Amino acid sequence: MAVQTLRELLVRAADTYGEGDAFRYKEKKNIVTRSYLDLKRDSEAFSRMLAKKGMEGTHVAIVGSTSYLWVVSYFGAVNGGNVAVPLDASLPKEALCRLLERAEVSVFVYDAGKKETAELAKEKCPSIKEFIAMEELPRILEENQGEYEKEVTPDSLCTIMFTSGTTGESKGVMLTHRNLADNATCLDMKIPPRTVTMSVLPIHHAYCLSMDILKALDLGSIICINDSIMRVVKNMKIFQPEMMLMVPMMIETIYNKLQDTPLIPKKLLAKEVFGGKLKTICSGGAYLDPDMVTKFAEYGITILQGYGMTECSPVISTNLYWDSKEASVGKLMPGCQAKIVDNEIWVKSPSVMMGYYKMPEETAEVLEDGWLKTGDLGYVDEDQFVFLTGRKKNLIILKNGENVSPEEIENQLSKERLVKEVLVREAEGSIEAEIFPDEEYAGRKRIRKIEEKIQEIVDNYNKQVPMYKQVHKLKLRDTEFEKTPSKKIKRF
Amino acid sequence: MLEQVKEIICEYVEVDPSEIHEESRFIEDLGFTSFDFMSMVGEFEDTFDIEVREEDVVHVKTVGEAIEYVKKLQAE
């Protein structure tokens, strides 16, 4: 029978793969392993702990880098019908506290790097009743081992994931058990059980959580955890993955590295760089230049480009070994229908979200009769392959898969009096701000070095945001921007 | 050390070594992506036998600051 909840997915994986390794990771200099049975047992202990504290049915935020205990906390929450709220660990503590408030979180689970956030949340977020440090978890799990049984309904809310909105404020995408279970299990990729994978993307992203973790439970893969983005190549040598999920930025960096040593035969070099066993890279999160697919094939590595968005749990289409088309983002997932409305791709599938948490207007803008408006322009051919041609919304999708709303940055910068008008866009892979300064204000305040002052404003903004939202290019203009009839700045 | 760092930089971005100075900013001037940058710092660990802390790396913006950081870790 098809799996309909994440609880069923976990139980099936534990029944099928039992003591087989589910996770491999570094602890100091040693490699530690955890089995599928360990994951089930430990996550059930977490669920029992939540029940004991009277926290059943509440929202549980999890913040930290990818770890076995992160995944235990996630399943510990969703096992018992709690709603998991994975948050971006790279956000500043103030921004995290705002999201904790907005998601109405009652239990906050955090890793050692987020102690300061926990301290601030104790002051600022009165809704949080329980603070759980991940370093305390081994003891807590030990104390709470035992039988656990709980029925979870497929259409109940399972996870809230925050994604960049076009209006500035990030939106909490509500995904049900059915949404996530369906996306992780509906496609038979013909990947053998016990395939070794390595997880390198941030785990709060739908693409990583769904495809690195949930899909692995479907396949019975062995998930190796990359301890830092700095050590991807080093860890590939240690763990020797056969398959990895990446974003285009990583693929391009690795390609440049390969290019730097042209004298060694390509397949030999690939063995050295990728650890020796890598056969497949799944690319998602942003659009990958199809040239890369051809170039990596020369090194004996197949790149399967896919397409999706958090609102669709997230995969909409993917290329497969035996079923791919050049320059497409793959074939629609089983059960996913698509139609084109004014060049925009609309999709309907069991993976389409319930809506945005407490944002009915924004929800109504993207959901219509069960159809999700993707905001992407493109077409679907007669074999159900999706081709993208552009974006309808202004959202900037960077090559690392991060989505950035230009309006959010514009709103921040235009709070400064010296900034009269500002337009934010993507330029050569990074974020550029073009600013029309308020010269009258500068005159009044006797600001002579306008350019320096504006750079200072941008530098100050950059200090308050994660790296992917920083403005790396600045342009000044001496005339105002061209406007639309409704007095909005013309973007293109 | 500047020469060694220059050599590593050139593995990641297409730039002439003569254009790399201590004041050069990795992202704005040398054209690094954030992942290029993190991977390069990872490579520093082996080259200079140090253990980098990810949270420190956000404060490193220029080639000079990177060299300072490596020297600081080597002295620890």
Interface residues (C-beta under 8 A of the other chain):
Chain A: G113 S228 I229 M230 R231 V232 V233 K234 M249 M250 E252 T253 N256 K257 D260 K399 N400 E428 G429 S430 M467 Y468 H472 K473
Chain B: C10 E11 Y12 V13 I27 E28 G31 T33 S34 F35 D36 M38 S39 V41 G42 E45 D46 V52 E54 E55 V57 V58
